[in-house]
Amino acid sequence: MKLFSSILACLFFVFTSLQAQIFDGYALYNQVNQHTTYLIDKNGDIAYTWSLARPCNYAVLLKENGNLMRGAVKQGGNQINGAAVGGLVQEIDPQGDVVWEFEYSSSQYVTHHDISLMPNGNVLLIAWEVKNSSELESRGFTGNANFRYATHIIEVAQDGTGGEIVWEWHIWDHMIQDVDANKPNFGVVAEHPELLDINVPTSGMGPGGDWFHVNGIDYNPDLDQIVFSSRFLSEIFVIDHSTTTEEAAGHTGGNSGKGGDFLYRWGNPSNYDTPGTQTIPGAVHDSRWIPDDGRARGGYIQFFNNEESWNTSTVDAIDPPFASDGINYEWTQGQAYGPTEATWRHICLDFASGQSASNSMPNGSTFVALSGEYMYEVDKKGDLVWQYNAGPKKGFRYTCDYPGIQALIAQDILNDGFCPVIATEEIVEESIRIFPNPSSGIFHVEGLSQDQRVESVQVFDLLGNKIQELENVSVIDLSKQAAGIYFVTILLNGGQLVSKKVSVVK
């Protein structure tokens, strides 16, 4: 095996191919505030580039149709500024043309940092909103500040060549304080970990009033939940997305019954006045769910732990303590949310003080993008199998069978012969989703392209009995069926058959 000598001591890293597990796919990245997106193949060669008018602010993702979804810096800049500020989200086709874009920037709000794709084609964005001194004081804030930028999350749907907000959540609606009983959000912080102490100490204040420095977001379609990471709180949080916007502003509703309150949090129990080990000592980035599709640690939450110990970064994963309903999370008053330590850990090859990202791959390997350093992959034994000298703030790896890669191959965008062409039926099977799954009985068919539609749906029980047959629907109602496993067969207008397994819970 060809090895790197003195990896940690090297000041300049170059790509090499090691005789181990092959890097089966491509890496995608765009350096912050730069205009070019790169797709890198297994040999370290640039397989494709997108040269774009607006600079990327942080993250760029490959959609299943082969287009890019990216955060960008809006034309003319933003009135609110801070780390990884954007103000614009765009979908870009392989020729570099804008399919649609949505601007979210004013003197009162702006998007920043990460984005997350949803199966229905929508995108989740992180944003700041300004809270002035009067607003802060009205909620029991005791700090010395004229303003703070509070976090909120918006879901944006394509609306022609633009976008529209179809759901939103605001951390401002879920705060508690224990200093003034005359104010409406008074309570005992330790008894309400589902809320954020408005006077919680933070590790820093970003440029322009960044309060919590939320930097990573991901969506779980099976749970219909969102996870996000906060650098200044050294914590990750989970919230319910099945709520309406109105329910998300309150404390009831949604699959969880808890509205927009935190369902789960992990990393720093002192934030909710509870004893326990601070398991995320400092900065944290890139919170994400590992897909529960047969890969190792499926269903775990993974994140980049920037400084697990002095000059040591790790990729950590935790197995969250689900309650018996499979939606909520176990918590005992007076104790920190479990687990007591990371369930799984990869010690990174180098240290990265900020940003960074990781993927848990289907073959058991781990892909890591070390901000300011380099990208690499290790196999399930921890042996280095791939490395590339670019160190973007955020980068990701896509395997050959990912529909977006296959779409680029089908369009002759990628014609180097590295990735084999997969049958169209397999691509369709991968892209179609039914969610939420599990659910109480209402399931939505998502992931259809613009020219696809459902011709018919058949539902079978475990004994093979057909219990339902529907035509031209996108919603499957099994709410009157008993709890259990069912098999759904979907016939599309192109003649493709898609089979999925769903769970009905009561």
KASUL-V811993 format. One record per backbone hydrogen bond with DSSP energy under -1.0 kcal/mol. CO is the residue of the C=O (numbers start at 1). NH is the residue of the N-H. E is the energy in kcal/mol with one decimal. If there is no record, write none. Layout:
co	nh	e
CO	NH	E
CO	NH	E
This chain:
co	nh	e
6	10	-1.2
18	20	-2.3
22	24	-1.3
23	25	-1.8
24	400	-1.2
26	398	-3.3
27	40	-3.1
28	396	-2.2
29	38	-3.0
31	34	-1.9
34	56	-2.6
35	52	-2.6
37	50	-2.0
38	29	-2.0
39	47	-2.7
39	48	-1.3
40	27	-2.3
41	44	-1.9
45	41	-2.7
48	39	-2.3
50	37	-2.4
55	73	-2.2
56	33	-3.6
59	71	-2.0
61	69	-2.5
63	66	-1.6
67	63	-3.3
68	92	-2.5
69	61	-2.9
70	90	-2.5
71	57	-1.2
72	88	-1.2
74	77	-2.1
82	85	-1.5
84	113	-2.6
86	74	-2.0
87	104	-2.3
88	72	-2.9
89	102	-2.4
90	70	-2.5
91	99	-2.9
92	68	-2.9
93	96	-2.4
97	93	-2.6
100	91	-2.7
102	89	-1.9
104	111	-1.3
108	130	-2.1
109	106	-2.5
110	128	-2.8
111	86	-2.8
114	126	-1.1
116	124	-2.9
118	121	-2.2
122	118	-2.2
123	156	-2.7
124	116	-1.7
125	154	-2.1
126	112	-2.2
127	152	-2.3
128	110	-1.5
129	150	-2.5
131	148	-1.9
132	136	-2.5
133	137	-2.6
134	138	-2.0
136	141	-2.2
137	140	-1.7
143	145	-1.1
146	133	-1.4
148	131	-2.6
149	211	-1.5
150	129	-1.7
151	171	-2.1
152	127	-2.6
153	169	-2.4
154	125	-2.6
155	166	-2.7
155	167	-1.0
156	123	-2.0
157	164	-2.2
159	162	-1.7
161	101	-1.9
162	159	-3.9
164	157	-2.8
167	155	-2.9
169	153	-2.8
170	173	-1.4
171	174	-2.1
174	196	-2.7
176	198	-2.5
177	187	-1.9
180	183	-1.6
183	186	-1.3
185	177	-2.3
188	191	-1.3
189	192	-1.7
192	195	-1.8
194	262	-2.4
196	176	-2.3
197	200	-2.0
206	209	-1.6
209	149	-2.7
210	206	-1.4
212	232	-1.5
213	231	-2.4
216	229	-1.8
218	227	-2.3
220	224	-2.2
220	225	-1.4
224	241	-2.3
225	220	-2.8
226	239	-2.5
227	218	-2.0
228	237	-2.6
229	215	-2.0
230	235	-1.5
232	203	-2.4
235	230	-2.7
236	266	-2.0
237	228	-2.3
238	263	-3.0
238	264	-1.2
239	226	-2.5
244	248	-2.5
247	250	-1.6
250	260	-1.8
253	259	-2.4
258	261	-1.9
264	238	-2.5
266	236	-2.3
267	280	-2.2
268	271	-2.1
269	272	-1.6
269	274	-1.7
270	273	-1.7
277	279	-1.1
283	306	-1.3
285	304	-3.0
288	302	-3.6
290	299	-2.9
291	293	-1.5
295	298	-1.3
297	300	-2.2
300	290	-2.9
301	318	-2.5
302	288	-2.5
303	316	-2.3
304	285	-2.1
305	314	-2.3
309	312	-2.4
312	308	-1.4
312	309	-1.3
313	348	-2.2
314	305	-2.6
315	346	-2.5
316	303	-2.4
317	343	-1.3
317	344	-2.1
318	301	-2.3
320	322	-1.6
321	330	-3.3
323	326	-2.0
328	323	-2.7
332	335	-2.3
344	317	-2.3
346	315	-2.6
357	369	-2.7
359	367	-2.4
361	364	-1.9
365	361	-2.5
366	378	-2.2
367	359	-2.3
368	376	-2.6
369	357	-1.7
370	373	-2.4
374	370	-2.6
375	388	-2.7
376	368	-3.0
377	385	-2.9
377	386	-1.3
378	366	-2.7
379	382	-2.2
383	379	-2.5
386	377	-2.3
388	375	-2.2
391	372	-2.9
393	356	-1.6
396	28	-3.2
398	26	-2.8
399	402	-1.8
402	406	-2.3
403	407	-2.6
404	408	-1.7
405	409	-2.1
406	410	-2.6
407	411	-1.4
408	413	-2.8
408	414	-1.1
409	412	-2.0
423	427	-1.5
424	428	-2.4
425	429	-2.2
426	430	-1.8
427	431	-1.9
428	432	-1.9
433	446	-3.1
435	444	-2.8
439	505	-2.8
441	478	-4.0
443	476	-3.0
444	435	-2.1
446	433	-2.7
449	452	-1.6
453	493	-1.8
455	472	-1.5
456	491	-2.7
457	470	-2.8
458	489	-2.9
459	467	-2.7
459	468	-1.3
460	487	-2.8
461	464	-1.8
465	461	-2.1
468	459	-2.5
470	457	-2.6
474	445	-3.1
476	443	-2.7
478	481	-1.8
484	504	-3.0
486	502	-2.8
487	460	-2.9
488	500	-2.7
489	458	-2.4
490	498	-2.7
491	455	-2.9
491	456	-1.4
492	495	-2.1
496	492	-2.7
498	490	-3.3
500	488	-3.3
502	486	-2.6
503	439	-2.0
504	484	-1.9
